[in-house]
Amino acid sequence: MLFRKKIERSCAYCFYGVRLEEDLVLCSKKGMRTTADKCRKFRYDPCKRVPPKPKALDLSKYESEDFSL
């Protein structure tokens, strides 16, 4: 998912942007932007993209006998 061809543009993971706060990005081309903004100068930087956290494993449907040998 990080290296797919069609990435939706966002200043949050643009090569030219530097994240200052949680929702603010300083762009070297356009100045202060929010993370939801986008522009024509967008260049994808995969190192800035943070993958979503995995869902927690639901162990309630298992019993202790399921984990013993």
N, C-alpha and C positions, 0 to 999 in steps of 0.2 A: 504494500500500500504506500510506502514512503517513496518509492521510485516509479510510480505509475506515470503514464504519458500525459494524461489530462488532469492537472492539478488545478483546483479552483483557486483563483488569485486571492491572496490575503497578505497584508503588510506584516502579519505576525511571523511568516516564514519566507520573507523576501531577502534576497542577497543584500540589498541596499539598506535594509532596516536594522535598527538596534533597539531591542526592547528596553524601555526605561522603567515602566511599571507594568502591572498586570494587564492593563488595557491600553497603554500608550507605547508608540513606536516612534523613534527618531529616524526619519528617512533622509539619506544624503541627497536625494533628488527632489523631494517634495516637502521636507520639513516635518513638523509634528503631525502624526496621524494616529488614528485608533487602529486596533488590531483587525477590525472588520473592514477597514478601507482597502481599496485596491486601485491600481493605476496601470497605465500602459508600459511603464518602466519595470514592471514585475519580472523578477528573475528568481526562480525557485532555488532555495538552499535547503537540501534535505537534512542538514545538521541542526537546523533551527526548528524542525517539526518534531513535536513531542507526541508519540503515539498514545492512544487512550489506555487507561489502566484496565487490566483484565478483570472480568467479573469474579466476584468471590465464589469459591466452590461451596455448593450447598451439600453439606454432609448429613443433614437431618433425615434424609431418606435411607441412610445406611445404618446398620447396627454394628456393634463391636465385633460380632462374629464374622462379618464380611472382611475384616482386616486381620484376621488370625489365619495361621497356616494349619 
